[in-house]
Structure formats: C-alpha cells, structure tokens
C-alpha cells in the first residue's frame, strides 16, 4: 500500500465513522442473515458443494456443522449478540465457516 493509498483511505475516515455510528445489531427476531442462509442451504442442499478452495470441497451440511461448532465455542466463552469479535486468519475454508457465525 503506497502513500497515495494511505492518504486516500484516511480522507474517507469521517464518512466511514459516520457510517459505523448508524450500524446497530439486528434484533434477535430478524432471521435473515448469512448464517441463517447457510443453515437453510444445509437443509435444502446438504450434499451439494458449498465451497471449493485449493483442492478442498465442503458440502453445505459440513459447512453448517463446523459453523455451529464455532458458534457453540464462542457462546461457551460468553460471547453474545452485539459483541465485537476479531478474526485473524489466512485465506482458507475455516475463515468462511467462522465468518458465517460472526455475522449472524
């Protein structure tokens, strides 16, 4: 990232901060999110491929099962809806499984 890129991003900070202020967690009654769609796809298309990456293939059922494992672990650690969680991980299938939990 060059100096021009850094200056460009920094010039957008006021807009990004305004946008963040307007963001609030969805109410628990809202079920339309990425995680809910993964779960619905697991029920409808469980045996079909959800992700193919670097020679690995994961079905919707497998994808949903591991996402649920992450969700249960985070819940056991006291993470609740609306909490902030950071994930630092290389680009791999497990990142998408974890991400599907975090944006529910």
N, CA, C and O atoms as a printed pandas DataFrame, in Angstrom:
     atom_number atom_name residue_name chain_id  residue_number  x_coord  y_coord  z_coord
0              1         N          UNK        A               1    0.859   -1.171    0.000
1              2        CA          UNK        A               1    0.000    0.000    0.000
2              3         C          UNK        A               1    0.898    1.224    0.000
3              4         O          UNK        A               1    1.704    1.413    0.911
4              5         N          UNK        A               2    0.758    2.050   -1.020
5              6        CA          UNK        A               2    1.589    3.231   -1.137
6              7         C          UNK        A               2    1.025    4.404   -0.354
7              8         O          UNK        A               2   -0.068    4.328    0.207
8              9         N          UNK        A               3    1.779    5.479   -0.326
9             10        CA          UNK        A               3    1.386    6.679    0.416
10            11         C          UNK        A               3    0.078    7.260   -0.126
11            12         O          UNK        A               3   -0.746    7.750    0.645
12            13         N          UNK        A               4   -0.112    7.210   -1.412
13            14        CA          UNK        A               4   -1.348    7.733   -2.010
14            15         C          UNK        A               4   -2.549    6.926   -1.519
15            16         O          UNK        A               4   -3.604    7.489   -1.228
16            17         N          UNK        A               5   -2.384    5.609   -1.430
17            18        CA          UNK        A               5   -3.471    4.759   -0.935
18            19         C          UNK        A               5   -3.797    5.079    0.524
19            20         O          UNK        A               5   -4.967    5.140    0.901
20            21         N          UNK        A               6   -2.768    5.281    1.339
21            22        CA          UNK        A               6   -2.975    5.601    2.750
22            23         C          UNK        A               6   -3.725    6.923    2.886
23            24         O          UNK        A               6   -4.672    7.020    3.666
24            25         N          UNK        A               7   -3.315    7.921    2.146
25            26        CA          UNK        A               7   -3.970    9.225    2.194
26            27         C          UNK        A               7   -5.414    9.108    1.713
27            28         O          UNK        A               7   -6.310    9.736    2.278
28            29         N          UNK        A               8   -5.639    8.321    0.688
29            30        CA          UNK        A               8   -6.988    8.124    0.161
30            31         C          UNK        A               8   -7.904    7.506    1.215
31            32         O          UNK        A               8   -9.034    7.956    1.407
32            33         N          UNK        A               9   -7.405    6.466    1.898
33            34        CA          UNK        A               9   -8.210    5.820    2.951
34            35         C          UNK        A               9   -8.449    6.781    4.101
35            36         O          UNK        A               9   -9.567    6.872    4.609
36            37         N          UNK        A              10   -7.429    7.488    4.512
37            38        CA          UNK        A              10   -7.584    8.434    5.628
38            39         C          UNK        A              10   -8.562    9.556    5.297
39            40         O          UNK        A              10   -9.263   10.049    6.181
40            41         N          UNK        A              11   -8.614    9.955    4.051
41            42        CA          UNK        A              11   -9.546   11.016    3.671
42            43         C          UNK        A              11  -10.992   10.550    3.761
43            44         O          UNK        A              11  -11.899   11.375    3.870
44            45         N          UNK        A              12  -11.220    9.241    3.717
45            46        CA          UNK        A              12  -12.572    8.683    3.824
46            47         C          UNK        A              12  -12.979    8.380    5.263
47            48         O          UNK        A              12  -14.119    7.980    5.499
48            49         N          UNK        A              13  -12.088    8.558    6.221
49            50        CA          UNK        A              13  -12.377    8.204    7.608
50            51         C          UNK        A              13  -13.623    8.888    8.170
51            52         O          UNK        A              13  -14.427    8.211    8.811
52            53         N          UNK        A              14  -13.829   10.197    7.966
53            54        CA          UNK        A              14  -15.049   10.805    8.510
54            55         C          UNK        A              14  -16.322   10.134    8.000
55            56         O          UNK        A              14  -17.270    9.932    8.757
56            57         N          UNK        A              15  -16.336    9.795    6.722
57            58        CA          UNK        A              15  -17.505    9.116    6.146
58            59         C          UNK        A              15  -17.667    7.733    6.744
59            60         O          UNK        A              15  -18.783    7.330    7.072
60            61         N          UNK        A              16  -16.571    6.997    6.894
61            62        CA          UNK        A              16  -16.641    5.655    7.465
62            63         C          UNK        A              16  -17.107    5.685    8.917
63            64         O          UNK        A              16  -17.882    4.827    9.339
64            65         N          UNK        A              17  -16.639    6.664    9.677
65            66        CA          UNK        A              17  -17.063    6.772   11.076
66            67         C          UNK        A              17  -18.544    7.114   11.188
67            68         O          UNK        A              17  -19.228    6.595   12.070
68            69         N          UNK        A              18  -19.051    7.981   10.306
69            70        CA          UNK        A              18  -20.484    8.285   10.294
70            71         C          UNK        A              18  -21.287    7.032    9.978
71            72         O          UNK        A              18  -22.322    6.780   10.594
72            73         N          UNK        A              19  -20.810    6.254    9.025
73            74        CA          UNK        A              19  -21.495    5.028    8.640
74            75         C          UNK        A              19  -21.537    4.055    9.817
75            76         O          UNK        A              19  -22.572    3.438   10.071
76            77         N          UNK        A              20  -20.429    3.914   10.533
77            78        CA          UNK        A              20  -20.371    2.997   11.664
78            79         C          UNK        A              20  -21.347    3.395   12.754
79            80         O          UNK        A              20  -21.958    2.528   13.378
80            81         N          UNK        A              21  -21.508    4.693   12.996
81            82        CA          UNK        A              21  -22.419    5.157   14.044
82            83         C          UNK        A              21  -23.849    4.717   13.766
83            84         O          UNK        A              21  -24.618    4.486   14.699
84            85         N          UNK        A              22  -24.211    4.599   12.507
85            86        CA          UNK        A              22  -25.564    4.201   12.146
86            87         C          UNK        A              22  -25.787    2.698   12.165
87            88         O          UNK        A              22  -26.911    2.231   11.983
88            89         N          UNK        A              23  -24.711    1.934   12.387
89            90        CA          UNK        A              23  -24.834    0.484   12.370
90            91         C          UNK        A              23  -25.207   -0.021   13.758
91            92         O          UNK        A              23  -24.557    0.312   14.750
92            93         N          UNK        A              24  -26.246   -0.817   13.812
93            94        CA          UNK        A              24  -26.670   -1.416   15.078
94            95         C          UNK        A              24  -26.939   -2.904   14.834
95            96         O          UNK        A              24  -27.311   -3.294   13.727
96            97         N          UNK        A              25  -26.753   -3.734   15.864
97            98        CA          UNK        A              25  -27.053   -5.156   15.681
98            99         C          UNK        A              25  -28.526   -5.359   15.344
99           100         O          UNK        A              25  -29.391   -4.615   15.807
100          101         N          UNK        A              26  -28.793   -6.361   14.546
101          102        CA          UNK        A              26  -30.175   -6.682   14.217
102          103         C          UNK        A              26  -30.869   -7.248   15.455
103          104         O          UNK        A              26  -30.231   -7.885   16.293
104          105         N          UNK        A              27  -32.167   -7.016   15.567
105          106        CA          UNK        A              27  -32.903   -7.630   16.671
106          107         C          UNK        A              27  -32.862   -9.157   16.558
107          108         O          UNK        A              27  -32.704   -9.701   15.465
108          109         N          UNK        A              28  -33.004   -9.834   17.681
109          110        CA          UNK        A              28  -32.947  -11.296   17.692
110          111         C          UNK        A              28  -34.046  -11.910   16.832
111          112         O          UNK        A              28  -33.920  -13.047   16.376
112          113         N          UNK        A              29  -35.114  -11.167   16.611
113          114        CA          UNK        A              29  -36.230  -11.697   15.824
114          115         C          UNK        A              29  -35.932  -11.726   14.317
115          116         O          UNK        A              29  -36.644  -12.392   13.566
116          117         N          UNK        A              30  -34.898  -11.020   13.872
117          118        CA          UNK        A              30  -34.541  -10.993   12.447
118          119         C          UNK        A              30  -33.704  -12.225   12.135
119          120         O          UNK        A              30  -32.615  -12.408   12.679
120          121         N          UNK        A              31  -34.227  -13.058   11.258
121          122        CA          UNK        A              31  -33.546  -14.313   10.936
122          123         C          UNK        A              31  -32.857  -14.276    9.573
123          124         O          UNK        A              31  -32.215  -15.256    9.194
124          125         N          UNK        A              32  -32.970  -13.181    8.829
125          126        CA          UNK        A              32  -32.379  -13.110    7.502
126          127         C          UNK        A              32  -30.954  -12.582    7.593
127          128         O          UNK        A              32  -30.726  -11.373    7.595
128          129         N          UNK        A              33  -30.013  -13.493    7.666
129          130        CA          UNK        A              33  -28.605  -13.132    7.720
130          131         C          UNK        A              33  -27.820  -14.246    7.022
131          132         O          UNK        A              33  -28.388  -15.273    6.649
132          133         N          UNK        A              34  -26.547  -14.042    6.853
133          134        CA          UNK        A              34  -25.718  -15.027    6.163
134          135         C          UNK        A              34  -25.761  -16.379    6.860
135          136         O          UNK        A              34  -25.902  -17.413    6.206
136          137         N          UNK        A              35  -25.640  -16.378    8.184
137          138        CA          UNK        A              35  -25.669  -17.627    8.944
138          139         C          UNK        A              35  -26.978  -18.372    8.767
139          140         O          UNK        A              35  -26.979  -19.594    8.620
140          141         N          UNK        A              36  -28.094  -17.653    8.779
141          142        CA          UNK        A              36  -29.401  -18.287    8.588
142          143         C          UNK        A              36  -29.512  -18.877    7.183
143          144         O          UNK        A              36  -30.120  -19.931    6.995
144          145         N          UNK        A              37  -28.933  -18.208    6.215
145          146        CA          UNK        A              37  -28.975  -18.726    4.845
146          147         C          UNK        A              37  -28.098  -19.964    4.690
147          148         O          UNK        A              37  -28.448  -20.885    3.952
148          149         N          UNK        A              38  -26.959  -19.989    5.382
149          150        CA          UNK        A              38  -26.112  -21.187    5.363
150          151         C          UNK        A              38  -26.897  -22.367    5.940
151          152         O          UNK        A              38  -26.886  -23.465    5.384
152          153         N          UNK        A              39  -27.573  -22.124    7.057
153          154        CA          UNK        A              39  -28.359  -23.191    7.684
154          155         C          UNK        A              39  -29.490  -23.665    6.773
155          156         O          UNK        A              39  -29.737  -24.866    6.659
156          157         N          UNK        A              40  -30.171  -22.730    6.130
157          158        CA          UNK        A              40  -31.255  -23.098    5.208
158          159         C          UNK        A              40  -30.712  -23.894    4.026
159          160         O          UNK        A              40  -31.329  -24.867    3.593
160          161         N          UNK        A              41  -29.561  -23.481    3.507
161          162        CA          UNK        A              41  -28.949  -24.217    2.398
162          163         C          UNK        A              41  -28.516  -25.614    2.831
163          164         O          UNK        A              41  -28.581  -26.557    2.043
164          165         N          UNK        A              42  -28.072  -25.751    4.085
165          166        CA          UNK        A              42  -27.682  -27.067    4.594
166          167         C          UNK        A              42  -28.881  -28.004    4.617
167          168         O          UNK        A              42  -28.749  -29.193    4.330
168          169         N          UNK        A              43  -30.048  -27.473    4.957
169          170        CA          UNK        A              43  -31.265  -28.288    4.970
170          171         C          UNK        A              43  -31.727  -28.624    3.549
171          172         O          UNK        A              43  -32.166  -29.743    3.285
172          173         N          UNK        A              44  -31.628  -27.667    2.653
173          174        CA          UNK        A              44  -32.133  -27.865    1.283
174          175         C          UNK        A              44  -31.148  -28.596    0.377
175          176         O          UNK        A              44  -31.542  -29.444   -0.424
176          177         N          UNK        A              45  -29.859  -28.260    0.510
177          178        CA          UNK        A              45  -28.842  -28.764   -0.428
178          179         C          UNK        A              45  -27.664  -29.393    0.311
179          180         O          UNK        A              45  -26.518  -29.230   -0.108
180          181         N          UNK        A              46  -27.924  -30.095    1.384
181          182        CA          UNK        A              46  -26.876  -30.615    2.264
182          183         C          UNK        A              46  -25.739  -31.344    1.588
183          184         O          UNK        A              46  -24.589  -31.192    2.000
184          185         N          UNK        A              47  -26.014  -32.122    0.575
185          186        CA          UNK        A              47  -24.990  -32.931   -0.086
186          187         C          UNK        A              47  -24.252  -32.179   -1.197
187          188         O          UNK        A              47  -23.257  -32.674   -1.727
188          189         N          UNK        A              48  -24.734  -30.994   -1.548
189          190        CA          UNK        A              48  -24.100  -30.224   -2.642
190          191         C          UNK        A              48  -22.909  -29.417   -2.129
191          192         O          UNK        A              48  -22.809  -29.116   -0.940
192          193         N          UNK        A              49  -22.018  -29.076   -3.043
193          194        CA          UNK        A              49  -20.830  -28.292   -2.695
194          195         C          UNK        A              49  -21.205  -26.869   -2.318
195          196         O          UNK        A              49  -21.980  -26.209   -3.011
196          197         N          UNK        A              50  -20.647  -26.414   -1.218
197          198        CA          UNK        A              50  -20.820  -25.026   -0.797
198          199         C          UNK        A              50  -19.565  -24.220   -1.132
199          200         O          UNK        A              50  -19.649  -23.085   -1.601
200          201         N          UNK        A              51  -18.406  -24.821   -0.886
201          202        CA          UNK        A              51  -17.124  -24.151   -1.113
202          203         C          UNK        A              51  -16.163  -25.141   -1.743
203          204         O          UNK        A              51  -16.064  -26.292   -1.318
204          205         N          UNK        A              52  -15.455  -24.674   -2.766
205          206        CA          UNK        A              52  -14.352  -25.427   -3.351
206          207         C          UNK        A              52  -13.164  -24.481   -3.332
207          208         O          UNK        A              52  -13.198  -23.418   -3.953
208          209         N          UNK        A              53  -12.116  -24.868   -2.620
209          210        CA          UNK        A              53  -10.974  -23.964   -2.443
210          211         C          UNK        A              53   -9.708  -24.785   -2.304
211          212         O          UNK        A              53   -9.625  -25.659   -1.442
212          213         N          UNK        A              54   -8.729  -24.515   -3.139
213          214        CA          UNK        A              54   -7.413  -25.155   -3.105
214          215         C          UNK        A              54   -7.511  -26.675   -2.961
215          216         O          UNK        A              54   -6.842  -27.273   -2.119
216          217         N          UNK        A              55   -8.344  -27.281   -3.783
217          218        CA          UNK        A              55   -8.462  -28.727   -3.787
218          219         C          UNK        A              55   -9.368  -29.302   -2.707
219          220         O          UNK        A              55   -9.593  -30.512   -2.675
220          221         N          UNK        A              56   -9.886  -28.469   -1.832
221          222        CA          UNK        A              56  -10.819  -28.924   -0.804
222          223         C          UNK        A              56  -12.235  -28.607   -1.240
223          224         O          UNK        A              56  -12.498  -27.579   -1.864
224          225         N          UNK        A              57  -13.136  -29.505   -0.901
225          226        CA          UNK        A              57  -14.539  -29.283   -1.195
226          227         C          UNK        A              57  -15.339  -29.533    0.078
227          228         O          UNK        A              57  -15.135  -30.529    0.771
228          229         N          UNK        A              58  -16.252  -28.612    0.372
229          230        CA          UNK        A              58  -17.074  -28.712    1.582
230          231         C          UNK        A              58  -18.534  -28.622    1.176
231          232         O          UNK        A              58  -18.924  -27.731    0.422
232          233         N          UNK        A              59  -19.340  -29.551    1.681
233          234        CA          UNK        A              59  -20.773  -29.504    1.387
234          235         C          UNK        A              59  -21.452  -28.503    2.318
235          236         O          UNK        A              59  -20.868  -28.055    3.305
236          237         N          UNK        A              60  -22.690  -28.164    1.986
237          238        CA          UNK        A              60  -23.446  -27.232    2.833
238          239         C          UNK        A              60  -23.633  -27.809    4.233
239          240         O          UNK        A              60  -23.570  -27.063    5.210
240          241         N          UNK        A              61  -23.859  -29.105    4.356
241          242        CA          UNK        A              61  -24.033  -29.716    5.686
242          243         C          UNK        A              61  -22.749  -29.627    6.502
243          244         O          UNK        A              61  -22.790  -29.300    7.688
244          245         N          UNK        A              62  -21.615  -29.912    5.879
245          246        CA          UNK        A              62  -20.326  -29.825    6.572
246          247         C          UNK        A              62  -20.030  -28.381    6.976
247          248         O          UNK        A              62  -19.572  -28.116    8.087
248          249         N          UNK        A              63  -20.298  -27.456    6.058
249          250        CA          UNK        A              63  -20.075  -26.031    6.304
250          251         C          UNK        A              63  -20.904  -25.569    7.510
251          252         O          UNK        A              63  -20.391  -24.887    8.397
252          253         N          UNK        A              64  -22.172  -25.940    7.535
253          254        CA          UNK        A              64  -23.055  -25.550    8.626
254          255         C          UNK        A              64  -22.639  -26.204    9.946
255          256         O          UNK        A              64  -22.687  -25.559   10.993
256          257         N          UNK        A              65  -22.233  -27.477    9.907
257          258        CA          UNK        A              65  -21.835  -28.184   11.128
258          259         C          UNK        A              65  -20.625  -27.522   11.782
259          260         O          UNK        A              65  -20.604  -27.340   12.999
260          261         N          UNK        A              66  -19.621  -27.161   10.991
261          262        CA          UNK        A              66  -18.451  -26.521   11.587
262          263         C          UNK        A              66  -18.778  -25.105   12.057
263          264         O          UNK        A              66  -18.268  -24.664   13.088
264          265         N          UNK        A              67  -19.614  -24.396   11.320
265          266        CA          UNK        A              67  -20.035  -23.062   11.762
266          267         C          UNK        A              67  -20.733  -23.162   13.114
267          268         O          UNK        A              67  -20.541  -22.304   13.975
268          269         N          UNK        A              68  -21.540  -24.201   13.306
269          270        CA          UNK        A              68  -22.214  -24.398   14.589
270          271         C          UNK        A              68  -21.220  -24.705   15.703
271          272         O          UNK        A              68  -21.421  -24.296   16.847
272          273         N          UNK        A              69  -20.147  -25.425   15.374
273          274        CA          UNK        A              69  -19.103  -25.690   16.380
274          275         C          UNK        A              69  -18.466  -24.384   16.838
275          276         O          UNK        A              69  -18.257  -24.177   18.034
276          277         N          UNK        A              70  -18.153  -23.498   15.884
277          278        CA          UNK        A              70  -17.608  -22.186   16.247
278          279         C          UNK        A              70  -18.605  -21.412   17.108
279          280         O          UNK        A              70  -18.228  -20.795   18.104
280          281         N          UNK        A              71  -19.871  -21.450   16.720
281          282        CA          UNK        A              71  -20.903  -20.714   17.458
282          283         C          UNK        A              71  -21.002  -21.215   18.896
283          284         O          UNK        A              71  -21.075  -20.414   19.828
284          285         N          UNK        A              72  -21.006  -22.526   19.080
285          286        CA          UNK        A              72  -21.100  -23.092   20.426
286          287         C          UNK        A              72  -19.875  -22.736   21.263
287          288         O          UNK        A              72  -19.993  -22.445   22.453
288          289         N          UNK        A              73  -18.706  -22.760   20.640
289          290        CA          UNK        A              73  -17.490  -22.387   21.365
290          291         C          UNK        A              73  -17.552  -20.932   21.813
291          292         O          UNK        A              73  -17.285  -20.619   22.973
292          293         N          UNK        A              74  -17.907  -20.040   20.877
293          294        CA          UNK        A              74  -17.977  -18.616   21.230
294          295         C          UNK        A              74  -19.009  -18.373   22.333
295          296         O          UNK        A              74  -18.774  -17.574   23.239
296          297         N          UNK        A              75  -20.129  -19.049   22.257
297          298        CA          UNK        A              75  -21.167  -18.909   23.281
298          299         C          UNK        A              75  -20.644  -19.393   24.634
299          300         O          UNK        A              75  -20.923  -18.781   25.665
300          301         N          UNK        A              76  -19.885  -20.492   24.629
301          302        CA          UNK        A              76  -19.326  -21.016   25.885
302          303         C          UNK        A              76  -18.305  -20.057   26.492
303          304         O          UNK        A              76  -18.044  -20.099   27.694
304          305         N          UNK        A              77  -17.728  -19.193   25.657
305          306        CA          UNK        A              77  -16.762  -18.203   26.138
306          307         C          UNK        A              77  -17.437  -16.901   26.582
307          308         O          UNK        A              77  -16.768  -15.952   26.992
308          309         N          UNK        A              78  -18.771  -16.873   26.494
309          310        CA          UNK        A              78  -19.515  -15.701   26.943
310          311         C          UNK        A              78  -19.802  -14.668   25.873
311          312         O          UNK        A              78  -20.315  -13.592   26.181
312          313         N          UNK        A              79  -19.484  -14.967   24.623
313          314        CA          UNK        A              79  -19.755  -14.029   23.537
314          315         C          UNK        A              79  -21.258  -14.004   23.287
315          316         O          UNK        A              79  -21.898  -15.048   23.174
316          317         N          UNK        A              80  -21.812  -12.791   23.202
317          318        CA          UNK        A              80  -23.249  -12.625   22.991
318          319         C          UNK        A              80  -23.495  -11.777   21.762
319          320         O          UNK        A              80  -22.590  -11.119   21.249
320          321         N          UNK        A              81  -24.748  -11.802   21.292
321          322        CA          UNK        A              81  -25.159  -10.993   20.158
322          323         C          UNK        A              81  -24.804   -9.532   20.432
323          324         O          UNK        A              81  -25.091   -9.011   21.510
324          325         N          UNK        A              82  -24.181   -8.877   19.456
325          326        CA          UNK        A              82  -23.796   -7.481   19.597
326          327         C          UNK        A              82  -22.361   -7.296   20.048
327          328         O          UNK        A              82  -21.823   -6.195   19.931
328          329         N          UNK        A              83  -21.718   -8.348   20.564
329          330        CA          UNK        A              83  -20.318   -8.251   20.962
330          331         C          UNK        A              83  -19.431   -8.150   19.721
331          332         O          UNK        A              83  -19.814   -8.584   18.634
332          333         N          UNK        A              84  -18.265   -7.583   19.895
333          334        CA          UNK        A              84  -17.303   -7.461   18.806
334          335         C          UNK        A              84  -16.278   -8.577   18.928
335          336         O          UNK        A              84  -15.714   -8.799   20.000
336          337         N          UNK        A              85  -16.043   -9.272   17.832
337          338        CA          UNK        A              85  -15.079  -10.367   17.795
338          339         C          UNK        A              85  -14.190  -10.155   16.580
339          340         O          UNK        A              85  -14.684   -9.863   15.490
340          341         N          UNK        A              86  -12.883  -10.299   16.761
341          342        CA          UNK        A              86  -11.945  -10.173   15.645
342          343         C          UNK        A              86  -11.445  -11.546   15.246
343          344         O          UNK        A              86  -11.232  -12.413   16.094
344          345         N          UNK        A              87  -11.259  -11.736   13.958
345          346        CA          UNK        A              87  -10.708  -12.987   13.446
346          347         C          UNK        A              87   -9.514  -12.636   12.575
347          348         O          UNK        A              87   -9.628  -11.870   11.619
348          349         N          UNK        A              88   -8.371  -13.206   12.918
349          350        CA          UNK        A              88   -7.182  -13.029   12.099
350          351         C          UNK        A              88   -6.779  -14.424   11.639
351          352         O          UNK        A              88   -6.344  -15.258   12.433
352          353         N          UNK        A              89   -6.932  -14.656   10.353
353          354        CA          UNK        A              89   -6.705  -15.992    9.820
354          355         C          UNK        A              89   -6.317  -15.864    8.356
355          356         O          UNK        A              89   -6.786  -14.963    7.661
356          357         N          UNK        A              90   -5.470  -16.754    7.892
357          358        CA          UNK        A              90   -5.137  -16.758    6.477
358          359         C          UNK        A              90   -6.357  -17.166    5.665
359          360         O          UNK        A              90   -7.325  -17.695    6.211
360          361         N          UNK        A              91   -6.310  -16.924    4.379
361          362        CA          UNK        A              91   -7.422  -17.233    3.494
362          363         C          UNK        A              91   -7.557  -18.749    3.363
363          364         O          UNK        A              91   -6.746  -19.411    2.716
364          365         N          UNK        A              92   -8.608  -19.277    3.997
365          366        CA          UNK        A              92   -8.862  -20.712    3.975
366          367         C          UNK        A              92  -10.335  -20.967    4.259
367          368         O          UNK        A              92  -11.053  -20.057    4.675
368          369         N          UNK        A              93  -10.787  -22.184    4.042
369          370        CA          UNK        A              93  -12.197  -22.523    4.204
370          371         C          UNK        A              93  -12.678  -22.243    5.625
371          372         O          UNK        A              93  -13.806  -21.785    5.811
372          373         N          UNK        A              94  -11.856  -22.504    6.613
373          374        CA          UNK        A              94  -12.265  -22.304    8.004
374          375         C          UNK        A              94  -12.629  -20.851    8.289
375          376         O          UNK        A              94  -13.475  -20.583    9.142
376          377         N          UNK        A              95  -11.997  -19.905    7.580
377          378        CA          UNK        A              95  -12.344  -18.500    7.767
378          379         C          UNK        A              95  -13.812  -18.269    7.433
379          380         O          UNK        A              95  -14.506  -17.582    8.184
380          381         N          UNK        A              96  -14.307  -18.825    6.323
381          382        CA          UNK        A              96  -15.702  -18.619    5.926
382          383         C          UNK        A              96  -16.660  -19.261    6.901
383          384         O          UNK        A              96  -17.741  -18.729    7.153
384          385         N          UNK        A              97  -16.277  -20.399    7.453
385          386        CA          UNK        A              97  -17.129  -21.049    8.450
386          387         C          UNK        A              97  -17.253  -20.168    9.685
387          388         O          UNK        A              97  -18.343  -19.982   10.227
388          389         N          UNK        A              98  -16.131  -19.635   10.114
389          390        CA          UNK        A              98  -16.132  -18.760   11.289
390          391         C          UNK        A              98  -16.895  -17.473   10.998
391          392         O          UNK        A              98  -17.660  -17.000   11.838
392          393         N          UNK        A              99  -16.695  -16.923    9.845
393          394        CA          UNK        A              99  -17.348  -15.675    9.455
394          395         C          UNK        A              99  -18.871  -15.832    9.428
395          396         O          UNK        A              99  -19.603  -14.918    9.808
396          397         N          UNK        A             100  -19.333  -16.984    8.980
397          398        CA          UNK        A             100  -20.777  -17.200    8.905
398          399         C          UNK        A             100  -21.412  -17.163   10.288
399          400         O          UNK        A             100  -22.585  -16.816   10.421
400          401         N          UNK        A             101  -20.656  -17.512   11.312
401          402        CA          UNK        A             101  -21.151  -17.444   12.698
402          403         C          UNK        A             101  -21.152  -16.009   13.184
403          404         O          UNK        A             101  -22.108  -15.559   13.817
404          405         N          UNK        A             102  -20.094  -15.300   12.892
405          406        CA          UNK        A             102  -19.910  -13.967   13.461
406          407         C          UNK        A             102  -20.880  -12.935   12.931
407          408         O          UNK        A             102  -21.138  -11.933   13.598
408          409         N          UNK        A             103  -21.423  -13.156   11.749
409          410        CA          UNK        A             103  -22.339  -12.137   11.224
410          411         C          UNK        A             103  -23.797  -12.510   11.404
411          412         O          UNK        A             103  -24.680  -11.844   10.862
412          413         N          UNK        A             104  -24.058  -13.560   12.151
413          414        CA          UNK        A             104  -25.453  -13.938   12.430
414          415         C          UNK        A             104  -26.118  -12.893   13.286
415          416         O          UNK        A             104  -27.292  -13.032   13.627
